[in-house]
Amino acid sequence: MLNLYITSSNRKEGKTFLTAGLAATMQSLGYSTSVYKPIQTAGIERNGFMQSPDLTYVKTIDPYINTHFSYLFKSNLEPLIASELENEPIEIELILKEYAKISAMGDSTILDGDGGLLSPIAPAVQTADLVKKLQIPLLFVVTPREDSINDTLLSIYTAQEKGLDIRGVVINNITDDCPKHLLNAIPRVIEEYTNVKILGLISHLEGKFSPEDLITGILNGVDIESIFNVKIEKLEL
């Protein structure tokens, strides 16, 4: 199974953007792909119904991607706090069962994490504990900021201490005005201090972009085969 859990040090690194891009790219390469958001906070109410903004975004990129969530909260707080406020406890066993069901539906399943690895999701349970139970590799996404190195190293160290399988790091949303010294330092320091590989550099996409633009950016910017640990015949031609 070509499955992956996408995480970051905080909520503003572009997890859902990368999730949508990877899922659409895998679909374009002939792999039926699902996107599973176990927990969605900051849900949006429209016409009396709650919607997952992240999964809605995925559908705008490729409407044929299968999407699913287990918990949807209106609050924009940490999952545990949101679940307590809305009186809906998060059951880890339910997530494990639904993940098994979803991952059996196709070739690839990408999980879009909510918050960082230390985010509490249930009493005495953090996101890292869930990832360990899922037995799924991690892909970190980071944007080039002054504090990116510290935040990313802390997240990777946490994953390593928990014994999680780290596939690599993708640096996202690289703008033309990003200082070159910063863009050079972030990959070098991450690899030097963690032995975790940088598997992609994705440039910022201006304004309204098409799904084809995103797929092209993914194919040109990331090492798809290393991210999913698979040889893809279409990429070898």
C-alpha positions in Angstrom: 0.0 0.0 0.0 1.3 3.4 -1.0 0.1 5.2 2.2 1.4 8.3 3.8 0.7 10.6 6.8 1.4 14.3 6.1 2.3 16.4 9.1 4.1 19.6 10.1 5.2 21.6 13.1 2.0 23.8 12.9 -1.2 24.4 11.0 0.1 26.9 8.5 2.7 24.9 6.6 0.6 23.8 3.7 -0.3 20.2 4.6 -3.6 20.2 2.8 -2.0 21.9 -0.3 0.6 19.1 -0.4 -1.9 16.4 0.3 -4.1 17.6 -2.6 -1.1 17.9 -4.9 0.2 14.5 -4.2 -3.2 12.8 -4.4 -4.0 14.5 -7.7 -0.5 13.6 -9.0 -0.9 9.9 -8.0 -4.3 9.8 -9.7 -2.8 11.2 -12.9 -0.2 8.5 -12.8 -2.8 5.8 -12.6 -3.0 5.1 -8.9 -6.5 5.3 -7.4 -6.0 7.5 -4.4 -8.0 8.4 -1.3 -7.5 11.3 1.1 -8.4 10.6 4.7 -8.7 13.4 7.3 -9.1 11.5 10.6 -9.9 14.7 12.5 -10.9 18.1 11.0 -11.1 21.1 13.2 -12.4 24.6 12.0 -15.3 23.0 10.2 -17.5 25.3 8.1 -21.3 25.4 8.3 -23.1 25.8 5.0 -26.8 25.5 4.5 -27.2 23.8 7.8 -24.5 21.2 7.1 -21.0 21.0 8.4 -18.2 20.7 5.8 -14.6 19.9 6.0 -12.7 22.8 4.4 -9.6 20.7 3.8 -11.4 17.9 2.0 -13.5 20.4 0.0 -10.2 21.9 -1.2 -9.0 18.5 -2.2 -12.1 18.0 -4.3 -11.6 21.3 -6.1 -8.2 19.9 -7.3 -9.6 16.5 -8.3 -13.3 15.7 -7.8 -12.6 12.0 -8.4 -10.4 11.6 -5.3 -12.2 9.7 -2.6 -12.3 11.8 0.6 -13.4 10.9 4.1 -13.2 12.2 7.7 -14.0 10.6 11.0 -14.5 13.7 13.2 -15.5 17.2 12.2 -15.5 20.0 14.8 -16.5 23.6 14.4 -13.9 24.8 16.9 -10.5 25.8 15.6 -8.7 24.5 18.8 -6.6 21.4 19.3 -8.6 18.3 18.6 -8.9 17.2 22.3 -10.2 20.6 23.3 -12.5 20.8 20.4 -13.9 17.4 21.1 -14.5 18.3 24.8 -16.2 21.6 23.9 -18.5 19.8 21.4 -19.1 16.8 23.6 -17.8 14.3 21.0 -14.9 12.1 22.3 -12.4 11.0 19.7 -12.1 7.2 19.6 -8.8 5.9 18.3 -10.2 2.5 17.5 -12.7 4.1 15.2 -10.0 5.9 13.3 -8.0 2.7 13.0 -11.0 0.8 11.6 -11.9 3.5 9.2 -8.3 3.8 8.0 -8.2 0.1 7.3 -11.4 0.3 5.3 -10.4 3.3 3.3 -6.9 2.1 2.5 -8.4 -1.2 1.2 -10.4 0.8 -1.4 -7.5 1.7 -3.7 -3.8 1.9 -4.4 -2.8 4.9 -2.2 -4.2 6.6 0.9 -2.9 10.0 2.1 -3.8 11.1 5.6 -3.9 14.9 6.1 -3.0 15.5 9.8 -4.6 18.2 11.9 -2.0 20.0 14.0 1.4 18.7 15.0 2.6 15.4 16.3 2.2 16.5 20.0 -1.3 17.8 19.5 -3.5 16.0 22.1 -6.5 14.2 20.5 -7.8 12.1 23.4 -7.0 11.7 27.1 -3.3 10.7 27.3 -3.1 10.3 23.5 -1.3 12.6 21.1 -1.1 12.6 17.3 2.2 10.8 17.4 0.6 7.9 19.3 -2.1 7.6 16.6 0.5 7.6 13.8 2.3 4.8 15.6 -0.8 2.7 15.8 -1.6 3.4 12.2 1.9 2.1 11.3 2.2 4.6 8.5 5.2 6.6 7.3 5.4 10.3 7.9 6.1 13.1 5.4 6.9 16.5 6.9 6.0 19.7 5.1 7.7 23.0 6.0 7.6 26.5 4.7 10.9 28.5 4.6 10.6 30.9 7.6 13.2 32.2 10.0 12.0 29.8 12.7 11.5 26.8 10.4 14.7 25.0 11.4 13.9 25.0 15.1 10.3 24.0 14.6 11.1 21.2 12.1 14.0 19.8 14.1 11.8 19.6 17.2 9.0 17.8 15.2 11.5 15.3 13.6 13.2 14.6 17.0 9.7 13.9 18.5 9.0 11.4 15.7 12.3 9.7 16.1 11.9 9.4 19.8 8.5 7.8 19.2 10.0 5.3 16.8 8.0 6.6 13.8 8.9 5.9 10.2 9.9 9.2 8.6 9.9 9.2 4.9 11.3 12.7 4.4 10.6 16.4 4.3 9.1 18.7 1.6 9.8 22.4 1.6 6.7 24.2 0.4 5.6 27.6 -0.8 9.0 28.9 -1.9 8.5 32.5 -3.1 10.8 34.5 -5.4 11.7 36.8 -2.6 12.7 34.0 -0.2 16.3 34.8 1.0 18.7 32.4 -0.7 20.7 31.9 2.5 17.6 30.7 4.3 16.5 28.4 1.5 20.0 26.9 1.3 20.3 26.6 5.1 17.0 24.8 5.9 17.6 21.7 3.8 21.2 21.4 4.7 20.6 21.7 8.5 17.7 19.3 8.5 19.6 16.6 6.7 22.8 17.2 8.8 21.1 17.1 12.2 18.4 14.4 11.6 19.6 12.2 8.7 16.1 12.8 7.2 16.1 13.5 3.5 14.7 16.5 1.7 12.4 15.0 -0.9 11.0 18.1 -2.5 11.1 21.8 -3.1 7.8 23.4 -4.2 7.5 26.9 -5.6 4.7 29.2 -4.6 1.8 29.2 -7.1 0.5 32.7 -7.8 -3.2 33.6 -7.9 -5.7 31.1 -9.3 -3.9 28.1 -10.5 -5.3 25.0 -12.3 -5.1 21.4 -11.1 -2.7 20.8 -14.0 -0.4 23.6 -12.7 -0.3 22.0 -9.2 0.4 18.5 -10.7 3.2 19.9 -12.8 4.7 21.7 -9.8 4.6 18.4 -7.8 6.2 16.4 -10.6 8.9 18.9 -11.2 9.5 19.7 -7.5 9.3 16.5 -5.5 10.7 13.0 -5.7 7.4 11.1 -6.0 9.1 7.7 -6.1 11.0 8.3 -2.8 7.9 9.8 -1.1 5.8 6.7 -1.8 8.7 4.3 -1.9 7.7 2.9 -5.3 9.1 2.7 -8.8 6.6 4.4 -11.2 6.9 3.2 -14.8 5.4 6.4 -16.3 8.2 8.4 -14.6 10.9 6.2 -16.0 10.0 6.7 -19.6 
